[in-house]
Amino acid sequence: MSDIPAVSPAPTLGKWLLGLALGAAAWVAAYSHLTDFADAVVAALGMQRGTHLTEAVHFFVYDTPKVLLLLVGIVFLMGMIQTFFSPERTRALLSGKRLGIGNVMAASLGIVTPFCSCSAVPLFIGFLSAGVPMGVTFSFLISAPMVNEVALALLFGMFGWKVAALYLGLGLLVAIVAGYVIGELKMERYLEDWVRAIQAGEAQAANGTDMNWVERFEAGGRHVREIVGKVWPYVLAGIALGAGIHGYVPQDFMASVMGRDAWWSVPLAVAIGIPLYSNAAGIVPIVQALLAKGAALGTVLAFMMAVIALSLPETVILRKVLSVRLIAVFVGVVGAGILFVGYFFNFLL
């Protein structure tokens, strides 16, 4: 008899559909009982509601599974969607597009490509080398980290569809207008020489047109392992910081610093956010805690946009590609757009 172990068969479409149905039911059941779970944990620890420590613990225990559930669900879906949008197909769609139309397409494609500001830079270089206009490429670079599916899913789950829709619309507007303005300034000469000299690289990812649904489901599963596996420390760190703000920071203090009445609160929030680095998974819980303490929505969303779209690590990486003058223009134009979003939200809501 052969000693070769039998290889287990790959999951069939039927098994995938059954597993997804059961998983979706478990997801809904868990998500709908988050408050009960947090209350039970606090009670089991013998803690009484109303103290600073208890409120911080309750916030952490409630938000951690909530954010992770949202991440797993939406990242799986976007992992499947991305099988239709490889980097090479994205470049092909954008190559040769004029300013205006190309900016809209690039910003929209940024939504379905969930890169943080640093990991979007290699694609930025690839787009430039493939002949995509610089202004169009900037629209993608701005949109990809700022208006991605993680940010929208968390904003929807925590603040409702109106806030998520406004963030989507205004975030896209910032990406489109900023990219268009940078393109109109005709600053290609401020790209580093080696970027202008490189040629389009070879395609590295399959374009997904010949994948079946089992392969797309498997791609979604891999996406969950890769993305959630990378961001969960940011999730825990962000929620822990948010819990500390929620439990210990006085409401009057936060309202005075980031409230709607202080005109300088939005520029201050942007200035504080730029040196920081996080992604949506880590920063949204902090946004939630700041809002609960009386901060204005527009101010904290401007802070969030600055952290994930204008981070200091991103500008350091961009220095390998862009001159200091072009980086300054990029930060200035995008920063002005973020200020507009902050003031607009504060005025509207």
VENJOWO-V699073 format. One record per residue. N is the residue number from 1. RES is the residue in one letter. PHI is phi in degrees with one decimal (none if undefined). OMEGA is omega in whole degrees, -180 to 180 (none if undefined). D_CENTER is the distance of its C-alpha to the mean C-alpha in whole Angstrom. Layout:
[[N | RES | PHI | OMEGA | D_CENTER] [N | RES | PHI | OMEGA | D_CENTER]]
This chain:
[[1 | M | none | -178 | 54] [2 | S | -74.8 | 177 | 51] [3 | D | -92.3 | -179 | 49] [4 | I | -72.8 | -179 | 46] [5 | P | -66.7 | 179 | 44] [6 | A | -71.5 | 178 | 42] [7 | V | -90.5 | 180 | 39] [8 | S | -67.7 | -178 | 37] [9 | P | -66.5 | 178 | 36] [10 | A | -68.1 | 179 | 33] [11 | P | -58.2 | 178 | 31] [12 | T | -86.0 | 179 | 32] [13 | L | -60.7 | 180 | 31] [14 | G | -62.6 | 179 | 33] [15 | K | -65.3 | 178 | 31] [16 | W | -63.1 | -178 | 28] [17 | L | -64.1 | 178 | 28] [18 | L | -64.2 | 180 | 30] [19 | G | -62.9 | 179 | 28] [20 | L | -67.9 | 178 | 25] [21 | A | -63.3 | 178 | 27] [22 | L | -65.2 | 179 | 28] [23 | G | -64.4 | 179 | 24] [24 | A | -64.5 | 178 | 23] [25 | A | -64.2 | 178 | 26] [26 | A | -65.2 | 179 | 25] [27 | W | -61.6 | -180 | 22] [28 | V | -62.9 | -180 | 23] [29 | A | -63.2 | -180 | 26] [30 | A | -67.7 | -176 | 24] [31 | Y | -65.9 | -177 | 21] [32 | S | -79.5 | -179 | 24] [33 | H | -121.3 | -178 | 26] [34 | L | -64.9 | 180 | 23] [35 | T | -63.6 | 178 | 25] [36 | D | -60.4 | 180 | 29] [37 | F | -63.2 | -180 | 27] [38 | A | -63.7 | 178 | 26] [39 | D | -61.5 | -179 | 30] [40 | A | -66.3 | 179 | 31] [41 | V | -64.9 | 179 | 30] [42 | V | -61.8 | 179 | 31] [43 | A | -65.6 | -179 | 34] [44 | A | -65.1 | 178 | 35] [45 | L | -82.2 | 179 | 34] [46 | G | 71.6 | -177 | 37] [47 | M | -101.1 | 179 | 35] [48 | Q | -102.7 | 179 | 36] [49 | R | -62.8 | 177 | 33] [50 | G | 112.3 | 178 | 33] [51 | T | -88.2 | -179 | 33] [52 | H | -60.4 | -177 | 30] [53 | L | -64.3 | -178 | 30] [54 | T | -62.6 | 180 | 30] [55 | E | -65.2 | 177 | 27] [56 | A | -66.2 | 179 | 25] [57 | V | -64.1 | 180 | 26] [58 | H | -60.4 | 178 | 25] [59 | F | -59.9 | -178 | 22] [60 | F | -66.1 | -177 | 21] [61 | V | -68.2 | 179 | 22] [62 | Y | -75.6 | -172 | 21] [63 | D | -76.8 | -176 | 17] [64 | T | -60.6 | 177 | 17] [65 | P | -66.3 | 180 | 18] [66 | K | -62.4 | -179 | 16] [67 | V | -65.5 | -180 | 13] [68 | L | -65.7 | 177 | 14] [69 | L | -63.6 | 179 | 16] [70 | L | -61.4 | -179 | 13] [71 | L | -62.2 | -177 | 11] [72 | V | -60.3 | -178 | 14] [73 | G | -64.5 | -174 | 15] [74 | I | -74.9 | 180 | 12] [75 | V | -68.1 | 176 | 11] [76 | F | -61.8 | 180 | 15] [77 | L | -61.5 | -178 | 15] [78 | M | -71.6 | 174 | 12] [79 | G | -62.5 | 175 | 14] [80 | M | -67.8 | -178 | 17] [81 | I | -62.5 | -178 | 16] [82 | Q | -67.8 | 175 | 15] [83 | T | -66.5 | 176 | 19] [84 | F | -93.7 | -175 | 20] [85 | F | -132.6 | 175 | 18] [86 | S | -77.6 | 175 | 18] [87 | P | -55.9 | -179 | 18] [88 | E | -69.8 | 177 | 21] [89 | R | -66.3 | 178 | 21] [90 | T | -61.5 | 178 | 19] [91 | R | -62.5 | 180 | 21] [92 | A | -63.8 | 179 | 24] [93 | L | -66.1 | -174 | 22] [94 | L | -92.8 | -177 | 22] [95 | S | -62.0 | 177 | 25] [96 | G | 80.5 | 180 | 27] [97 | K | -78.1 | 179 | 26] [98 | R | -77.4 | 174 | 27] [99 | L | -59.0 | -177 | 25] [100 | G | 97.9 | 178 | 24] [101 | I | -63.6 | 180 | 23] [102 | G | -63.1 | 179 | 22] [103 | N | -64.0 | 179 | 19] [104 | V | -63.6 | 180 | 18] [105 | M | -63.3 | -177 | 18] [106 | A | -65.4 | 179 | 16] [107 | A | -63.9 | 180 | 13] [108 | S | -67.3 | 178 | 14] [109 | L | -66.8 | 178 | 13] [110 | G | -61.5 | -179 | 10] [111 | I | -65.3 | -175 | 9] [112 | V | -95.1 | 175 | 10] [113 | T | -123.7 | -171 | 9] [114 | P | -79.8 | 178 | 6] [115 | F | -99.5 | 170 | 7] [116 | C | -74.9 | -174 | 6] [117 | S | -61.3 | -178 | 9] [118 | C | -75.2 | -178 | 12] [119 | S | -74.5 | 176 | 12] [120 | A | -77.7 | -177 | 11] [121 | V | -63.8 | 177 | 15] [122 | P | -57.7 | 176 | 17] [123 | L | -65.6 | 176 | 16] [124 | F | -55.8 | 179 | 17] [125 | I | -64.0 | -180 | 20] [126 | G | -62.2 | 179 | 21] [127 | F | -64.9 | 179 | 20] [128 | L | -60.9 | -178 | 23] [129 | S | -68.2 | -180 | 25] [130 | A | -88.6 | 177 | 25] [131 | G | 91.7 | 176 | 26] [132 | V | -72.8 | -180 | 23] [133 | P | -54.9 | -174 | 24] [134 | M | -61.3 | 180 | 22] [135 | G | -62.5 | 178 | 21] [136 | V | -64.7 | 180 | 20] [137 | T | -63.1 | 178 | 18] [138 | F | -64.1 | 177 | 16] [139 | S | -60.4 | 176 | 15] [140 | F | -66.9 | -178 | 13] [141 | L | -59.6 | -180 | 12] [142 | I | -77.4 | -174 | 11] [143 | S | -72.2 | -172 | 9] [144 | A | -55.9 | 178 | 7] [145 | P | -80.7 | -170 | 5] [146 | M | -83.7 | -175 | 5] [147 | V | -119.3 | 180 | 6] [148 | N | -102.8 | -173 | 4] [149 | E | -67.8 | 178 | 6] [150 | V | -67.0 | 179 | 5] [151 | A | -59.5 | -177 | 4] [152 | L | -66.8 | -179 | 8] [153 | A | -64.4 | -179 | 9] [154 | L | -69.4 | 177 | 9] [155 | L | -64.2 | 178 | 10] [156 | F | -63.6 | -178 | 13] [157 | G | -68.1 | -175 | 14] [158 | M | -98.6 | -173 | 15] [159 | F | -125.2 | 178 | 16] [160 | G | 97.4 | -172 | 17] [161 | W | -71.8 | -178 | 16] [162 | K | -65.5 | 178 | 18] [163 | V | -64.6 | 180 | 15] [164 | A | -61.9 | -179 | 12] [165 | A | -67.2 | 178 | 15] [166 | L | -63.6 | 178 | 15] [167 | Y | -62.2 | 178 | 12] [168 | L | -59.9 | -176 | 11] [169 | G | -64.3 | -178 | 15] [170 | L | -73.3 | 176 | 15] [171 | G | -63.3 | 176 | 11] [172 | L | -63.0 | 179 | 13] [173 | L | -61.3 | 178 | 16] [174 | V | -60.8 | -178 | 15] [175 | A | -63.8 | -178 | 14] [176 | I | -67.9 | -176 | 17] [177 | V | -67.4 | -180 | 19] [178 | A | -62.4 | 177 | 18] [179 | G | -62.6 | 179 | 19] [180 | Y | -64.0 | -180 | 22] [181 | V | -62.8 | 180 | 23] [182 | I | -61.9 | 178 | 23] [183 | G | -64.6 | -179 | 24] [184 | E | -69.3 | 179 | 27] [185 | L | -73.9 | 176 | 28] [186 | K | 52.8 | -175 | 29] [187 | M | -106.5 | -180 | 28] [188 | E | -58.3 | -179 | 28] [189 | R | -67.1 | 179 | 31] [190 | Y | -94.4 | 167 | 28] [191 | L | -72.0 | 176 | 26] [192 | E | -64.0 | -174 | 28] [193 | D | -56.8 | -175 | 31] [194 | W | -67.6 | 178 | 30] [195 | V | -70.1 | 180 | 27] [196 | R | -68.8 | -176 | 29] [197 | A | -89.9 | -175 | 31] [198 | I | -71.2 | 179 | 29] [199 | Q | -102.4 | 179 | 30] [200 | A | -60.4 | 179 | 27] [201 | G | -77.3 | 178 | 27] [202 | E | -74.0 | 177 | 28] [203 | A | -63.5 | -178 | 25] [204 | Q | -116.5 | -176 | 24] [205 | A | -117.9 | 177 | 22] [206 | A | -66.8 | -178 | 24] [207 | N | -83.8 | 170 | 23] [208 | G | 81.0 | -175 | 23] [209 | T | -69.8 | -176 | 26] [210 | D | -104.9 | 180 | 29] [211 | M | -82.8 | 174 | 27] [212 | N | -91.2 | -173 | 28] [213 | W | -70.8 | 176 | 26] [214 | V | -62.5 | 178 | 27] [215 | E | -64.7 | 178 | 25] [216 | R | -69.0 | 176 | 22] [217 | F | -62.2 | 179 | 22] [218 | E | -63.6 | 177 | 22] [219 | A | -63.4 | 176 | 20] [220 | G | -61.9 | 178 | 17] [221 | G | -64.0 | 177 | 19] [222 | R | -62.9 | 180 | 18] [223 | H | -62.5 | 177 | 15] [224 | V | -62.2 | -179 | 15] [225 | R | -62.6 | -176 | 17] [226 | E | -74.7 | -175 | 15] [227 | I | -73.3 | -179 | 11] [228 | V | -64.2 | 177 | 12] [229 | G | -61.8 | 179 | 15] [230 | K | -87.3 | -170 | 13] [231 | V | -94.1 | -175 | 11] [232 | W | -61.0 | 175 | 14] [233 | P | -63.4 | 177 | 15] [234 | Y | -65.0 | 179 | 12] [235 | V | -60.8 | -179 | 12] [236 | L | -63.5 | 180 | 16] [237 | A | -65.9 | -180 | 16] [238 | G | -65.2 | -180 | 14] [239 | I | -68.6 | 178 | 16] [240 | A | -62.6 | 177 | 19] [241 | L | -65.4 | 177 | 18] [242 | G | -61.7 | 178 | 18] [243 | A | -64.8 | 177 | 21] [244 | G | -63.2 | 177 | 23] [245 | I | -62.9 | -178 | 22] [246 | H | -62.2 | -175 | 23] [247 | G | -87.3 | -168 | 26] [248 | Y | -120.3 | -176 | 27] [249 | V | -76.6 | -180 | 26] [250 | P | -63.3 | -178 | 29] [251 | Q | -63.8 | -178 | 27] [252 | D | -62.8 | 180 | 30] [253 | F | -64.5 | -178 | 28] [254 | M | -65.8 | 179 | 25] [255 | A | -64.9 | -179 | 26] [256 | S | -73.2 | -178 | 28] [257 | V | -83.9 | -175 | 25] [258 | M | -122.6 | 178 | 22] [259 | G | -81.1 | -177 | 24] [260 | R | -76.4 | -176 | 25] [261 | D | -76.7 | -180 | 28] [262 | A | -89.5 | -176 | 28] [263 | W | -62.9 | -176 | 27] [264 | W | -84.5 | -175 | 26] [265 | S | -66.4 | -179 | 23] [266 | V | -68.6 | 175 | 20] [267 | P | -59.0 | 178 | 21] [268 | L | -64.2 | 180 | 22] [269 | A | -63.0 | 179 | 18] [270 | V | -66.2 | 180 | 17] [271 | A | -62.7 | 178 | 20] [272 | I | -70.9 | -174 | 19] [273 | G | -73.2 | -174 | 15] [274 | I | -60.5 | -179 | 15] [275 | P | -69.5 | -177 | 17] [276 | L | -83.2 | 175 | 15] [277 | Y | -142.2 | 174 | 12] [278 | S | -159.7 | 172 | 9] [279 | N | -120.6 | -176 | 6] [280 | A | -60.0 | -178 | 4] [281 | A | -62.4 | -179 | 7] [282 | G | -86.4 | -172 | 9] [283 | I | -92.7 | -177 | 9] [284 | V | -61.9 | 176 | 9] [285 | P | -60.0 | 177 | 13] [286 | I | -68.2 | 176 | 14] [287 | V | -58.4 | 180 | 13] [288 | Q | -60.2 | -180 | 15] [289 | A | -67.7 | 178 | 18] [290 | L | -63.2 | 179 | 19] [291 | L | -64.3 | -180 | 19] [292 | A | -64.4 | -180 | 22] [293 | K | -94.7 | 174 | 23] [294 | G | 103.8 | 177 | 24] [295 | A | -69.9 | -179 | 21] [296 | A | -77.2 | -176 | 21] [297 | L | -60.3 | -179 | 18] [298 | G | -61.8 | -179 | 17] [299 | T | -65.8 | -178 | 18] [300 | V | -73.5 | 176 | 15] [301 | L | -70.7 | 174 | 13] [302 | A | -63.0 | 175 | 14] [303 | F | -59.6 | -179 | 14] [304 | M | -62.6 | -180 | 10] [305 | M | -62.4 | -180 | 9] [306 | A | -64.9 | -179 | 12] [307 | V | -65.1 | -172 | 10] [308 | I | -93.8 | -179 | 7] [309 | A | -114.7 | -178 | 9] [310 | L | -132.0 | -176 | 13] [311 | S | -71.8 | 178 | 13] [312 | L | -61.0 | 177 | 16] [313 | P | -58.2 | 178 | 16] [314 | E | -62.4 | -178 | 14] [315 | T | -66.3 | 177 | 17] [316 | V | -63.8 | 178 | 19] [317 | I | -66.7 | 180 | 18] [318 | L | -63.2 | 180 | 19] [319 | R | -61.8 | 176 | 22] [320 | K | -71.6 | -174 | 23] [321 | V | -113.9 | -172 | 23] [322 | L | -116.6 | 173 | 23] [323 | S | -74.1 | 179 | 26] [324 | V | -60.1 | -179 | 26] [325 | R | -63.6 | -180 | 27] [326 | L | -70.0 | 175 | 24] [327 | I | -63.2 | 179 | 21] [328 | A | -62.3 | 178 | 23] [329 | V | -64.4 | 179 | 23] [330 | F | -58.2 | -180 | 19] [331 | V | -64.2 | -179 | 18] [332 | G | -66.2 | -178 | 21] [333 | V | -67.4 | 180 | 20] [334 | V | -66.8 | 178 | 16] [335 | G | -60.2 | 177 | 17] [336 | A | -63.1 | 178 | 20] [337 | G | -64.3 | 179 | 17] [338 | I | -66.4 | 176 | 15] [339 | L | -59.9 | 178 | 19] [340 | F | -60.2 | 180 | 20] [341 | V | -61.1 | -180 | 17] [342 | G | -60.8 | 180 | 18] [343 | Y | -66.5 | -180 | 21] [344 | F | -64.3 | 178 | 21] [345 | F | -62.2 | -180 | 19] [346 | N | -64.7 | 179 | 22] [347 | F | -73.7 | -173 | 25] [348 | L | -80.7 | -173 | 24] [349 | L | -110.6 | none | 23]]
